[in-house]
Amino acid sequence: VNLFREFRRLTTAMPDGVIVLNGQREIQWFNRNAVRLLGLRRKMDFGQRIDNLLRHPDFRRYLEAGDFAAPVVLRAPAAPDTY
């Protein structure tokens, strides 16, 4: 619990949207910036597969490749002037 609280505190300070997925690519948690940038909805999107909500071809290729050492950079669907 303490580790999760620290994780939440650290990701809240980040300008990036952070999403935690399980092994089936289902959303387990996301920060406020993910709400702002991606238009995620707290009560509706928990448990949803991220690839059902974020359908950008570059993101799909990123997920399928499974190499998460480098980020994928996309235009934010809910904030189109933001990357």
N, C-alpha and C positions, 0 to 999 in steps of 0.2 A: 504494500500500500504506500509506504514512504517513497519507494522508487518511482511508482507511478505519479505520485504528487510532484516529485522533483522533475520528472519528465514533462508533466503538464506545465509547470512553472517555466521551464526552459523554453518550451515550444511556444508559449504565449508571447514571449519576448521576441521571437523571430518574425521577420516580415513575410516569410514564406507560409504557404498552406501546408500543413502536416496531416497526413492520413495514415492510420495504422490499419493494416490488413491482416487477415488470418491466411492460412495456407490455401484457402479456396478463393482468395481475392475478395473476401467480404469485408466491408468496413466495420472495424471494431471501435474506432475512435477517430475524431478529427478536431483540429483547433479552430478558433474563430476566424483566422485568416483563410482557411479552407472554405468556410461558409461564405466569406466575402468574395473570394476569388473564383470559386467553382460553383457557387449557388447551392451548396449542400444544405439539406434541412435536417436538423438534429433528430427529430422523432421519426421521420420517414426514411432516412437514408442509412441508418445503422442496420447492419446485416445485409445490405444490398451489395451486389458485386460491383466493384469499381468500374469494370469495363462495360457494365450496363448503363452507367451514369456518365462516364467520360469516354466518348466514342471517337476521339481524334485518332486518325490513322497512325500518327507518330507515337502516340501513347500506347496504342494496341501493339505496335511492333516492339516497343520498349518492354511491355509486359511479357510478350511471347519470347523475347530474347533471354529474359531472366538475368541479365547482367545489370545489376543496380549500383555498380561502383560509381557511375557518373549519372547525373540527373538528366531528365528529359525536360526541355524548356518549351512551353506552349503558351499561346495567347490565352489569357484567362477568360473562360466563357461568360462569367458573370461581371467581369470588369475588362472589356475588350481592349482598353488602352494599356493594360498591364500584362507583363510576361511573368 
